[in-house]
Amino acid sequence: MNKQTKILTSLNRYERKKNIPLALKAFANYQSRCGGSNDNTFLVVAGGWDPRVAENVEHEKELIKVAEEMKITDKVIFLKSISND
């Protein structure tokens, strides 16, 4: 039987006021209840990011740490300033 890949997306700027950790926590909760490590579901966190903006750089590091603490780094993809293409 072939598993379908499921992609969940959080599209925001890399700013603390956007509360992206909430998306990470919700995804971790989903993984623990429904998916587990064998589940073919991924969370894509994408949005505006500028290396000249200290908050963007710091918050990205914080988000990666949250994902590590929740043991979901293999299921989370961080994309920064993606193009419209």
MOPAC internal coordinates of N, CA, C and O (Angstrom, degrees):
PM7 1SCF
backbone

  N    0.0000 0     0.00 0     0.00 0    0    0    0
  C    1.4514 1     0.00 0     0.00 0    1    0    0
  C    1.5260 1   108.72 1     0.00 0    2    1    0
  O    1.2310 1   120.57 1   -42.98 1    3    2    1
  N    1.3111 1   116.52 1   137.02 1    3    2    1
  C    1.4564 1   122.54 1  -176.38 1    5    3    2
  C    1.5257 1   110.21 1   -98.07 1    6    5    3
  O    1.2310 1   120.62 1   -55.27 1    7    6    5
  N    1.3099 1   116.42 1   124.73 1    7    6    5
  C    1.4632 1   120.15 1   177.45 1    9    7    6
  C    1.5163 1   109.73 1   -81.17 1   10    9    7
  O    1.2310 1   120.43 1   -41.47 1   11   10    9
  N    1.3086 1   116.78 1   138.53 1   11   10    9
  C    1.4577 1   120.18 1   173.87 1   13   11   10
  C    1.5146 1   109.48 1   -87.10 1   14   13   11
  O    1.2310 1   121.17 1   -39.42 1   15   14   13
  N    1.3231 1   115.37 1   140.58 1   15   14   13
  C    1.4542 1   120.09 1   175.93 1   17   15   14
  C    1.5139 1   108.70 1   -80.07 1   18   17   15
  O    1.2310 1   120.99 1   -47.18 1   19   18   17
  N    1.3226 1   115.71 1   132.82 1   19   18   17
  C    1.4671 1   121.67 1   176.90 1   21   19   18
  C    1.5139 1   107.97 1  -112.86 1   22   21   19
  O    1.2310 1   120.63 1   -46.22 1   23   22   21
  N    1.3176 1   116.40 1   133.78 1   23   22   21
  C    1.4584 1   122.13 1   179.95 1   25   23   22
  C    1.5242 1   108.76 1  -117.38 1   26   25   23
  O    1.2310 1   120.54 1   -59.52 1   27   26   25
  N    1.3071 1   116.58 1   120.48 1   27   26   25
  C    1.4574 1   122.37 1   171.80 1   29   27   26
  C    1.5187 1   106.65 1  -102.69 1   30   29   27
  O    1.2310 1   120.13 1   -37.20 1   31   30   29
  N    1.3219 1   117.36 1   142.80 1   31   30   29
  C    1.4590 1   120.76 1  -173.80 1   33   31   30
  C    1.5158 1   111.16 1  -127.56 1   34   33   31
  O    1.2310 1   121.19 1   -43.60 1   35   34   33
  N    1.3222 1   115.33 1   136.40 1   35   34   33
  C    1.4569 1   122.91 1   170.15 1   37   35   34
  C    1.5271 1   105.76 1  -118.65 1   38   37   35
  O    1.2310 1   120.72 1   -68.99 1   39   38   37
  N    1.3120 1   116.23 1   111.01 1   39   38   37
  C    1.4596 1   121.45 1  -175.91 1   41   39   38
  C    1.5225 1   108.95 1  -110.11 1   42   41   39
  O    1.2310 1   120.70 1   -71.80 1   43   42   41
  N    1.3243 1   116.26 1   108.20 1   43   42   41
  C    1.4693 1   123.28 1  -175.87 1   45   43   42
  C    1.5206 1   109.65 1  -154.12 1   46   45   43
  O    1.2310 1   120.89 1   -15.53 1   47   46   45
  N    1.3047 1   115.91 1   164.47 1   47   46   45
  C    1.4590 1   118.77 1   166.74 1   49   47   46
  C    1.5382 1   107.40 1   -74.31 1   50   49   47
  O    1.2310 1   120.58 1   -25.93 1   51   50   49
  N    1.3037 1   116.50 1   154.07 1   51   50   49
  C    1.4730 1   121.63 1   178.83 1   53   51   50
  C    1.5322 1   108.27 1   -79.54 1   54   53   51
  O    1.2310 1   121.44 1  -108.92 1   55   54   53
  N    1.3366 1   114.85 1    71.08 1   55   54   53
  C    1.4644 1   122.08 1   179.35 1   57   55   54
  C    1.5225 1   108.68 1  -129.27 1   58   57   55
  O    1.2310 1   120.65 1   -35.91 1   59   58   57
  N    1.3146 1   116.36 1   144.09 1   59   58   57
  C    1.4676 1   121.07 1  -177.80 1   61   59   58
  C    1.5248 1   111.96 1   -60.51 1   62   61   59
  O    1.2310 1   120.17 1   144.70 1   63   62   61
  N    1.3186 1   117.28 1   -35.30 1   63   62   61
  C    1.4696 1   119.40 1  -177.32 1   65   63   62
  C    1.5284 1   112.53 1   -65.03 1   66   65   63
  O    1.2310 1   120.04 1   165.90 1   67   66   65
  N    1.3276 1   117.53 1   -14.10 1   67   66   65
  C    1.4673 1   121.45 1   179.02 1   69   67   66
  C    1.5305 1   112.32 1   -82.31 1   70   69   67
  O    1.2310 1   120.02 1   169.82 1   71   70   69
  N    1.3178 1   117.56 1   -10.18 1   71   70   69
  C    1.4701 1   124.28 1   176.02 1   73   71   70
  C    1.5366 1   112.94 1    53.65 1   74   73   71
  O    1.2310 1   120.90 1  -130.80 1   75   74   73
  N    1.3016 1   115.88 1    49.20 1   75   74   73
  C    1.4587 1   120.71 1   178.14 1   77   75   74
  C    1.5337 1   111.95 1   -63.90 1   78   77   75
  O    1.2310 1   118.90 1   150.41 1   79   78   77
  N    1.3411 1   119.70 1   -29.59 1   79   78   77
  C    1.4663 1   118.21 1   175.88 1   81   79   78
  C    1.5355 1   112.52 1   -56.51 1   82   81   79
  O    1.2310 1   120.06 1   151.81 1   83   82   81
  N    1.3122 1   117.49 1   -28.19 1   83   82   81
  C    1.4637 1   120.20 1   177.60 1   85   83   82
  C    1.5269 1   110.43 1   -62.45 1   86   85   83
  O    1.2310 1   120.14 1   138.79 1   87   86   85
  N    1.3337 1   117.33 1   -41.21 1   87   86   85
  C    1.4642 1   120.71 1   177.12 1   89   87   86
  C    1.5257 1   110.61 1   -64.04 1   90   89   87
  O    1.2310 1   120.53 1   139.15 1   91   90   89
  N    1.3325 1   116.60 1   -40.85 1   91   90   89
  C    1.4636 1   120.10 1   178.16 1   93   91   90
  C    1.5286 1   110.96 1   -63.64 1   94   93   91
  O    1.2310 1   120.26 1   136.91 1   95   94   93
  N    1.3175 1   117.10 1   -43.09 1   95   94   93
  C    1.4655 1   121.23 1   179.64 1   97   95   94
  C    1.5214 1   111.30 1   -65.47 1   98   97   95
  O    1.2310 1   120.46 1   138.16 1   99   98   97
  N    1.3319 1   116.73 1   -41.84 1   99   98   97
  C    1.4666 1   120.37 1   178.22 1  101   99   98
  C    1.5253 1   110.68 1   -63.30 1  102  101   99
  O    1.2310 1   120.60 1   138.66 1  103  102  101
  N    1.3218 1   116.47 1   -41.34 1  103  102  101
  C    1.4585 1   120.23 1   179.06 1  105  103  102
  C    1.5300 1   110.86 1   -66.04 1  106  105  103
  O    1.2310 1   120.29 1   137.09 1  107  106  105
  N    1.3173 1   117.05 1   -42.91 1  107  106  105
  C    1.4669 1   120.65 1   177.68 1  109  107  106
  C    1.5267 1   110.32 1   -60.90 1  110  109  107
  O    1.2310 1   120.39 1   140.12 1  111  110  109
  N    1.3194 1   116.86 1   -39.88 1  111  110  109
  C    1.4591 1   121.38 1   177.35 1  113  111  110
  C    1.5293 1   110.12 1   -63.07 1  114  113  111
  O    1.2310 1   120.57 1   135.46 1  115  114  113
  N    1.3269 1   116.52 1   -44.54 1  115  114  113
  C    1.4631 1   120.44 1   176.82 1  117  115  114
  C    1.5329 1   110.56 1   -58.70 1  118  117  115
  O    1.2310 1   120.63 1   133.55 1  119  118  117
  N    1.3266 1   116.41 1   -46.45 1  119  118  117
  C    1.4625 1   120.82 1  -179.13 1  121  119  118
  C    1.5264 1   111.23 1   -59.29 1  122  121  119
  O    1.2310 1   120.61 1   137.08 1  123  122  121
  N    1.3259 1   116.43 1   -42.92 1  123  122  121
  C    1.4637 1   119.26 1  -177.35 1  125  123  122
  C    1.5284 1   112.02 1   -70.89 1  126  125  123
  O    1.2310 1   120.21 1   149.44 1  127  126  125
  N    1.3303 1   117.20 1   -30.56 1  127  126  125
  C    1.4631 1   120.53 1  -177.73 1  129  127  126
  C    1.5279 1   113.45 1   -90.18 1  130  129  127
  O    1.2310 1   120.71 1   142.99 1  131  130  129
  N    1.3105 1   116.25 1   -37.01 1  131  130  129
  C    1.4593 1   119.39 1  -168.87 1  133  131  130
  C    1.5224 1   115.20 1  -120.39 1  134  133  131
  O    1.2310 1   121.22 1   148.08 1  135  134  133
  N    1.3134 1   115.27 1   -31.92 1  135  134  133
  C    1.4510 1   116.88 1  -168.24 1  137  135  134
  C    1.5013 1   114.99 1  -106.63 1  138  137  135
  O    1.2310 1   121.44 1   117.27 1  139  138  137
  N    1.2883 1   114.85 1   -62.73 1  139  138  137
  C    1.4529 1   119.32 1  -172.80 1  141  139  138
  C    1.5153 1   110.84 1    77.61 1  142  141  139
  O    1.2310 1   120.58 1     1.79 1  143  142  141
  N    1.2975 1   116.49 1  -178.21 1  143  142  141
  C    1.4658 1   120.95 1  -174.89 1  145  143  142
  C    1.5190 1   112.63 1   -69.63 1  146  145  143
  O    1.2310 1   119.72 1   160.04 1  147  146  145
  N    1.3236 1   118.14 1   -19.96 1  147  146  145
  C    1.4662 1   120.64 1   179.72 1  149  147  146
  C    1.5246 1   112.82 1   -87.10 1  150  149  147
  O    1.2310 1   120.29 1   172.27 1  151  150  149
  N    1.3009 1   117.05 1    -7.73 1  151  150  149
  C    1.4531 1   121.17 1  -179.81 1  153  151  150
  C    1.5252 1   109.85 1   -68.27 1  154  153  151
  O    1.2310 1   120.45 1   -32.71 1  155  154  153
  N    1.2959 1   116.74 1   147.29 1  155  154  153
  C    1.4568 1   122.17 1  -178.31 1  157  155  154
  C    1.5305 1   110.64 1  -101.89 1  158  157  155
  O    1.2310 1   120.52 1  -139.81 1  159  158  157
  N    1.3179 1   116.60 1    40.19 1  159  158  157
  C    1.4583 1   122.68 1   179.14 1  161  159  158
  C    1.5216 1   109.14 1  -111.26 1  162  161  159
  O    1.2310 1   121.19 1   -42.70 1  163  162  161
  N    1.3331 1   115.32 1   137.30 1  163  162  161
  C    1.4581 1   121.57 1  -178.07 1  165  163  162
  C    1.5235 1   109.72 1  -129.98 1  166  165  163
  O    1.2310 1   120.86 1   -28.59 1  167  166  165
  N    1.3177 1   115.95 1   151.41 1  167  166  165
  C    1.4602 1   122.47 1   173.36 1  169  167  166
  C    1.5190 1   107.76 1  -108.82 1  170  169  167
  O    1.2310 1   120.95 1   -54.21 1  171  170  169
  N    1.3267 1   115.79 1   125.79 1  171  170  169
  C    1.4566 1   121.46 1   175.01 1  173  171  170
  C    1.5275 1   107.19 1  -106.80 1  174  173  171
  O    1.2310 1   120.95 1   -60.72 1  175  174  173
  N    1.3188 1   115.79 1   119.28 1  175  174  173
  C    1.4631 1   122.26 1   175.12 1  177  175  174
  C    1.5234 1   105.73 1  -102.59 1  178  177  175
  O    1.2310 1   120.79 1   -65.91 1  179  178  177
  N    1.3225 1   116.10 1   114.09 1  179  178  177
  C    1.4618 1   120.32 1  -176.02 1  181  179  178
  C    1.5166 1   109.94 1  -133.43 1  182  181  179
  O    1.2310 1   121.41 1   -31.31 1  183  182  181
  N    1.3245 1   114.91 1   148.69 1  183  182  181
  C    1.4481 1   117.80 1   176.77 1  185  183  182
  C    1.5084 1   113.48 1   165.06 1  186  185  183
  O    1.2310 1   122.08 1     2.71 1  187  186  185
  N    1.3177 1   113.62 1  -177.29 1  187  186  185
  C    1.4518 1   120.47 1  -177.61 1  189  187  186
  C    1.5131 1   112.25 1   -65.21 1  190  189  187
  O    1.2310 1   121.28 1   -45.45 1  191  190  189
  N    1.3270 1   115.16 1   134.55 1  191  190  189
  C    1.4585 1   122.32 1  -179.55 1  193  191  190
  C    1.5151 1   107.49 1  -149.64 1  194  193  191
  O    1.2310 1   121.00 1   -48.96 1  195  194  193
  N    1.3135 1   115.70 1   131.04 1  195  194  193
  C    1.4624 1   121.04 1  -179.02 1  197  195  194
  C    1.5234 1   107.74 1  -129.54 1  198  197  195
  O    1.2310 1   119.70 1   -58.41 1  199  198  197
  N    1.3307 1   118.18 1   121.59 1  199  198  197
  C    1.4634 1   120.12 1  -177.85 1  201  199  198
  C    1.5247 1   113.27 1   -64.76 1  202  201  199
  O    1.2310 1   120.14 1   164.79 1  203  202  201
  N    1.3344 1   117.33 1   -15.21 1  203  202  201
  C    1.4651 1   120.68 1   178.49 1  205  203  202
  C    1.5237 1   112.41 1   -83.85 1  206  205  203
  O    1.2310 1   120.51 1   168.86 1  207  206  205
  N    1.3422 1   116.63 1   -11.14 1  207  206  205
  C    1.4651 1   121.33 1  -179.15 1  209  207  206
  C    1.5255 1   108.37 1   -99.20 1  210  209  207
  O    1.2310 1   121.03 1   -68.06 1  211  210  209
  N    1.3208 1   115.64 1   111.94 1  211  210  209
  C    1.4702 1   121.03 1  -175.39 1  213  211  210
  C    1.5232 1   111.80 1   -55.71 1  214  213  211
  O    1.2310 1   119.87 1   138.37 1  215  214  213
  N    1.3247 1   117.86 1   -41.63 1  215  214  213
  C    1.4616 1   120.20 1  -178.60 1  217  215  214
  C    1.5278 1   110.84 1   -61.10 1  218  217  215
  O    1.2310 1   119.78 1   139.80 1  219  218  217
  N    1.3210 1   118.03 1   -40.20 1  219  218  217
  C    1.4684 1   120.70 1   178.75 1  221  219  218
  C    1.5223 1   110.77 1   -60.49 1  222  221  219
  O    1.2310 1   120.27 1   132.33 1  223  222  221
  N    1.3113 1   117.08 1   -47.67 1  223  222  221
  C    1.4622 1   122.45 1  -177.76 1  225  223  222
  C    1.5296 1   110.63 1   -64.88 1  226  225  223
  O    1.2310 1   120.58 1   133.06 1  227  226  225
  N    1.3220 1   116.49 1   -46.94 1  227  226  225
  C    1.4648 1   121.16 1  -179.52 1  229  227  226
  C    1.5255 1   111.36 1   -64.74 1  230  229  227
  O    1.2310 1   120.89 1   136.84 1  231  230  229
  N    1.3252 1   115.90 1   -43.16 1  231  230  229
  C    1.4646 1   119.35 1  -176.13 1  233  231  230
  C    1.5299 1   111.42 1   -67.79 1  234  233  231
  O    1.2310 1   120.30 1   144.00 1  235  234  233
  N    1.3105 1   117.03 1   -36.00 1  235  234  233
  C    1.4592 1   119.10 1   176.54 1  237  235  234
  C    1.5281 1   109.86 1   -59.60 1  238  237  235
  O    1.2310 1   120.01 1   135.76 1  239  238  237
  N    1.3211 1   117.59 1   -44.24 1  239  238  237
  C    1.4627 1   121.47 1   178.15 1  241  239  238
  C    1.5229 1   111.04 1   -61.40 1  242  241  239
  O    1.2310 1   120.62 1   138.78 1  243  242  241
  N    1.3414 1   116.42 1   -41.22 1  243  242  241
  C    1.4641 1   120.87 1   178.15 1  245  243  242
  C    1.5295 1   111.14 1   -62.82 1  246  245  243
  O    1.2310 1   120.52 1   139.09 1  247  246  245
  N    1.3211 1   116.61 1   -40.91 1  247  246  245
  C    1.4626 1   120.58 1  -178.49 1  249  247  246
  C    1.5222 1   111.11 1   -66.99 1  250  249  247
  O    1.2310 1   120.67 1   139.55 1  251  250  249
  N    1.3121 1   116.33 1   -40.45 1  251  250  249
  C    1.4643 1   120.30 1   177.24 1  253  251  250
  C    1.5218 1   110.07 1   -62.34 1  254  253  251
  O    1.2310 1   120.62 1   139.61 1  255  254  253
  N    1.3335 1   116.41 1   -40.39 1  255  254  253
  C    1.4721 1   120.70 1   178.44 1  257  255  254
  C    1.5317 1   110.81 1   -64.02 1  258  257  255
  O    1.2310 1   120.30 1   137.55 1  259  258  257
  N    1.3284 1   117.02 1   -42.45 1  259  258  257
  C    1.4685 1   120.68 1   178.22 1  261  259  258
  C    1.5314 1   109.80 1   -60.35 1  262  261  259
  O    1.2310 1   120.55 1   134.37 1  263  262  261
  N    1.3311 1   116.55 1   -45.63 1  263  262  261
  C    1.4668 1   120.42 1   179.12 1  265  263  262
  C    1.5289 1   110.86 1   -61.18 1  266  265  263
  O    1.2310 1   120.39 1   139.56 1  267  266  265
  N    1.3307 1   116.85 1   -40.44 1  267  266  265
  C    1.4687 1   120.59 1   177.77 1  269  267  266
  C    1.5183 1   111.21 1   -63.08 1  270  269  267
  O    1.2310 1   120.57 1   134.54 1  271  270  269
  N    1.3340 1   116.52 1   -45.46 1  271  270  269
  C    1.4639 1   121.24 1  -179.37 1  273  271  270
  C    1.5239 1   111.35 1   -61.41 1  274  273  271
  O    1.2310 1   120.70 1   146.03 1  275  274  273
  N    1.3275 1   116.26 1   -33.97 1  275  274  273
  C    1.4663 1   121.03 1  -179.19 1  277  275  274
  C    1.5213 1   112.68 1   -88.57 1  278  277  275
  O    1.2310 1   121.04 1   179.34 1  279  278  277
  N    1.3303 1   115.61 1    -0.66 1  279  278  277
  C    1.4634 1   122.07 1   178.18 1  281  279  278
  C    1.5331 1   112.41 1    58.36 1  282  281  279
  O    1.2310 1   121.38 1  -135.66 1  283  282  281
  N    1.3392 1   114.97 1    44.34 1  283  282  281
  C    1.4643 1   119.92 1   178.99 1  285  283  282
  C    1.5286 1   112.00 1  -123.33 1  286  285  283
  O    1.2310 1   120.03 1  -165.95 1  287  286  285
  N    1.3152 1   117.56 1    14.05 1  287  286  285
  C    1.4673 1   120.03 1  -175.73 1  289  287  286
  C    1.5274 1   112.66 1   -60.58 1  290  289  287
  O    1.2310 1   120.11 1   151.13 1  291  290  289
  N    1.3093 1   117.40 1   -28.87 1  291  290  289
  C    1.4684 1   119.84 1   179.75 1  293  291  290
  C    1.5285 1   112.07 1   -77.31 1  294  293  291
  O    1.2310 1   120.52 1   172.45 1  295  294  293
  N    1.3339 1   116.61 1    -7.55 1  295  294  293
  C    1.4626 1   121.51 1  -178.35 1  297  295  294
  C    1.5275 1   113.02 1  -116.19 1  298  297  295
  O    1.2310 1   120.29 1   179.73 1  299  298  297
  N    1.3447 1   117.04 1    -0.27 1  299  298  297
  C    1.4661 1   121.19 1  -177.80 1  301  299  298
  C    1.5225 1   109.02 1  -116.08 1  302  301  299
  O    1.2310 1   121.08 1   -46.31 1  303  302  301
  N    1.3202 1   115.54 1   133.69 1  303  302  301
  C    1.4647 1   122.07 1   178.22 1  305  303  302
  C    1.5248 1   107.69 1  -118.75 1  306  305  303
  O    1.2310 1   120.55 1   -58.55 1  307  306  305
  N    1.3274 1   116.56 1   121.45 1  307  306  305
  C    1.4553 1   121.56 1   178.57 1  309  307  306
  C    1.5258 1   108.55 1   -98.97 1  310  309  307
  O    1.2310 1   120.52 1   -58.82 1  311  310  309
  N    1.3198 1   116.60 1   121.18 1  311  310  309
  C    1.4532 1   122.42 1   177.17 1  313  311  310
  C    1.5277 1   107.74 1  -117.76 1  314  313  311
  O    1.2310 1   121.10 1   -44.10 1  315  314  313
  N    1.3191 1   115.50 1   135.90 1  315  314  313
  C    1.4617 1   119.93 1  -176.73 1  317  315  314
  C    1.5248 1   110.09 1  -117.79 1  318  317  315
  O    1.2310 1   120.98 1   -47.49 1  319  318  317
  N    1.3239 1   115.74 1   132.51 1  319  318  317
  C    1.4718 1   122.47 1   174.87 1  321  319  318
  C    1.5205 1   112.31 1    44.73 1  322  321  319
  O    1.2310 1   121.38 1  -121.92 1  323  322  321
  N    1.3216 1   114.97 1    58.08 1  323  322  321
  C    1.4570 1   119.30 1  -179.92 1  325  323  322
  C    1.5302 1   110.02 1   -72.38 1  326  325  323
  O    1.2310 1   120.93 1   -28.33 1  327  326  325
  N    1.3054 1   115.82 1   151.67 1  327  326  325
  C    1.4672 1   119.63 1  -179.23 1  329  327  326
  C    1.5363 1   109.17 1   -82.11 1  330  329  327
  O    1.2310 1   120.85 1   -14.87 1  331  330  329
  N    1.3053 1   115.98 1   165.13 1  331  330  329
  C    1.4639 1   120.63 1   177.89 1  333  331  330
  C    1.5246 1   111.89 1   -70.43 1  334  333  331
  O    1.2310 1   120.63 1   161.23 1  335  334  333
  N    1.3240 1   116.41 1   -18.77 1  335  334  333
  C    1.4640 1   119.97 1   178.09 1  337  335  334
  C    1.5120 1   110.35 1   -71.19 1  338  337  335
  O    1.2310 1   120.10 1   180.00 1  339  338  337

